[in-house]
Amino acid sequence: MKRVLFLCTGNSARSQMAEALLKHLGGGGFEVYSAGTKPQSQVNPFAIEVLKERGIPTDGLHPKLVNEYINHEIDLVVTVCDNAKQTCPHFPGAKRMEHWSLEDPAAFQGSYEEILFVFRGTLEEIEKRIRMNILSE
C-alpha cells in the first residue's frame, strides 16, 4: 500500500481536498494523510462543501501539524503550496518529494458563488494532478 502525505501551510483547504480526493479515487490502495506547517483550527468550509458536492466523504478531516509525520515512512510527500515547499521539513523516511504549485483558494475574496467557483477549480486541478502523477503509476 502506497503512503502519500499532502502538505501545505494551513492544512485547511488544498491539502485537505487532496487527501479526501485520493482516498476516494484510490480505492483503498493508498494510506493518505495531510498536514500543515502552521495548521489552522478547522478545515475551510468551502473545501468541505465542494468535496460534498462531488460525493467525496469528509468525515475525520481536520488540520494536523506536519511534525506528526516526520518520522513516518512515506512513499510520496507532495507540497501543494509554494510556502510549504520553502518551509518543508526534512522527511528521512520519504522515498520521493513532489511540488504542485497551487493557488490558495482561501485567499480569494468575492461573493459566496465566486468563492465556490474558485474552490471547485482548485479541486479539479488537484484531481487532474492526482490522476496524472499518482494514479497513473
Legacy VTK file of the C-alpha trace (Angstrom):
# vtk DataFile Version 3.0
C-alpha trace
ASCII
DATASET POLYDATA
POINTS 137 float
0.000 0.000 0.000
1.439 3.379 -1.032
1.642 6.083 1.660
1.098 9.684 0.494
1.325 12.908 2.503
-0.063 16.189 1.150
1.491 19.222 2.782
0.532 22.903 2.763
0.760 25.776 5.193
-2.642 25.822 6.912
-3.848 22.278 6.156
-7.334 23.704 5.747
-8.056 23.679 2.004
-5.708 22.352 -0.728
-4.043 19.554 1.229
-7.356 18.525 2.824
-9.057 18.352 -0.581
-6.130 16.325 -1.947
-6.261 13.898 0.996
-10.008 13.328 0.666
-9.871 13.042 -3.123
-7.039 10.488 -3.228
-8.738 8.418 -0.521
-11.889 8.490 -2.658
-10.224 7.762 -6.008
-7.544 5.388 -4.730
-9.883 2.523 -3.944
-8.124 1.527 -0.738
-4.709 1.241 -2.380
-3.308 4.217 -0.503
-2.741 5.414 3.027
-3.332 9.144 2.637
-2.518 11.934 5.057
-2.388 15.714 5.007
-0.692 18.191 7.299
0.374 21.803 7.580
3.431 23.714 8.682
1.105 26.129 10.531
-2.273 24.349 10.699
-5.495 26.313 11.019
-8.073 25.466 13.671
-10.550 23.914 11.203
-10.961 22.779 7.621
-12.187 25.565 5.358
-15.996 25.236 4.982
-15.758 25.852 1.216
-13.359 22.898 0.896
-15.861 20.709 2.742
-18.706 21.966 0.555
-17.021 21.272 -2.803
-15.948 17.813 -1.645
-19.513 17.003 -0.571
-20.849 18.292 -3.914
-18.777 15.563 -5.569
-19.896 12.885 -3.111
-16.449 12.680 -1.506
-16.516 11.761 2.198
-15.229 14.438 4.584
-15.589 12.567 7.887
-12.498 12.851 10.033
-10.883 15.691 8.104
-9.110 18.043 10.492
-5.931 20.152 10.361
-2.780 18.427 11.611
0.785 19.590 12.258
3.407 18.197 9.886
5.597 17.097 12.816
3.183 14.183 13.369
4.521 12.583 10.166
8.240 13.453 10.109
9.394 10.022 11.276
6.822 8.022 9.284
7.846 6.081 6.218
6.139 7.951 3.398
6.336 6.922 -0.250
5.424 10.352 -1.597
5.336 13.797 0.031
3.524 16.391 -2.095
3.757 20.071 -1.201
0.747 21.869 -2.679
1.771 25.459 -1.976
4.967 27.410 -2.516
5.265 28.420 1.134
5.066 24.810 2.312
7.762 23.866 -0.188
10.079 26.517 1.254
9.390 25.591 4.886
9.029 21.842 4.368
10.965 19.903 6.986
13.237 17.023 6.053
11.425 13.685 5.827
14.066 10.991 6.367
11.560 8.246 5.531
10.257 9.838 2.309
11.039 7.959 -0.871
10.012 10.838 -3.138
9.134 14.537 -2.860
6.995 16.414 -5.372
5.771 20.019 -5.561
2.467 21.203 -7.019
2.229 24.993 -7.082
-1.492 25.566 -6.479
-3.054 28.957 -5.803
-4.689 29.232 -2.387
-8.468 29.300 -2.951
-8.958 30.530 0.624
-7.127 33.749 -0.276
-9.731 34.623 -2.928
-12.253 37.285 -1.988
-15.617 37.546 -3.665
-19.230 36.516 -3.379
-20.225 33.129 -1.989
-20.732 31.747 -5.511
-17.443 33.205 -6.768
-15.526 31.620 -3.894
-17.229 28.261 -4.531
-16.253 28.554 -8.205
-12.594 29.071 -7.243
-12.648 26.115 -4.819
-14.230 23.905 -7.499
-11.453 24.901 -9.900
-8.800 24.054 -7.326
-10.399 20.662 -6.682
-10.430 19.973 -10.445
-6.737 20.876 -10.700
-5.908 18.612 -7.747
-7.858 15.764 -9.349
-6.007 16.231 -12.639
-2.637 16.073 -10.877
-3.632 13.072 -8.760
-4.714 11.178 -11.865
-1.552 12.121 -13.826
1.088 11.906 -11.090
-0.168 9.305 -8.607
-2.893 7.049 -10.003
-1.140 6.547 -13.352
1.934 4.948 -11.723
LINES 1 138
137 0 1 2 3 4 5 6 7 8 9 10 11 12 13 14 15 16 17 18 19 20 21 22 23 24 25 26 27 28 29 30 31 32 33 34 35 36 37 38 39 40 41 42 43 44 45 46 47 48 49 50 51 52 53 54 55 56 57 58 59 60 61 62 63 64 65 66 67 68 69 70 71 72 73 74 75 76 77 78 79 80 81 82 83 84 85 86 87 88 89 90 91 92 93 94 95 96 97 98 99 100 101 102 103 104 105 106 107 108 109 110 111 112 113 114 115 116 117 118 119 120 121 122 123 124 125 126 127 128 129 130 131 132 133 134 135 136
